[in-house]
Amino acid sequence: MRDNSLLIVGTGAMACLFGGRLSAAGIPITLLGTWVEGLDVLSRSGVCLQEEDGREQIYPVRVTSDPAACKGTDYSLVLVKSWQTERAARQLAECLAPDGLAVTLQNGVGNREMLAKYLGAKRVMLGVTTTGVTLLGPGHVRAGGEGVITLGLHARSKPLAELLRRAGFVMESASDPNILLWGKLVINAAINPLTALLRVTNGELLSRPTARVLLVAVAREAAAVAVAKGVHLPYPDPGIAAENIARRTASNRSSMLQDVSRGAPTEIDAICGAIVQAGEQTGVPTPINRTMWQLVKALENKGIGE
């Protein structure tokens, strides 16, 4: 791969985590974003990555707000919020190589379809990650538990998977993208809204009996929708799977918690909202996911911070 051929779209928590780890492995990386404060800090200081044990290291990255500066990109990791995907797709339409590949590792549903609308289905691949990270400030992030990156099958995915493995990420592959999509969606629905509403870390959900009951109930309700859609989830028990992820990312403040804490829009529409809509289409009742959806929307509308 050429030195300028790996692009991350985004400058938030996940983008900085991936950018920092790739840079640490000696892999040239460019971050494309619109967040002025993030771009400024990253251009001057690089990514400041704090590990779970408190150690911090700064890694240089190239940043830009101009898609034209990224012309001919071979591989792109899309790491923006779901409500920013259309903007990211428009940017990539300007800079992704004709045979390039954009990989979405985002939360929620609909991101792959939005990217394909602008880039074509052959230039888009679905992936998921359960890696946790907390945004401490512009360009400053704390790792929140090692997860797994699972990529769908694609003729051009191998070089990207090798780079991510070099950067220390745990890599897997799966042939059915719906398994990837719904497997993560069920987990996100179980963990993210509850952490946002209760203002707690992922692991704290397991130490509160009622919260733990709700976590399992949300996961199983969401899984019932997936089954009704003909999706075979990548785990036998969605409740246990959600508990396991919460345990593995115990110190992490979920992205939804981080969003409501600073009064930013969340991805609840693309998570619990999408599950409710799919439930309506398949005839599966989703009262718990609907309640989570409405409660988080109420937080958004009120603009509550910490």
Beta strands, then each sheet from edge to edge (+ up, - down):
strand 1: 6-9
strand 2: 30-32
strand 3: 47-50
strand 4: 56-59
strand 5: 62-64
strand 6: 73-78
strand 7: 96-104
strand 8: 124-129
strand 9: 133-137
strand 10: 140-143
strand 11: 148-152
strand 12: 170-174
sheet 1: 5+ 2+ 1+ 6+ 7+ 8+ 11- 12-
sheet 2: 4+ 3- 10- 9+
end
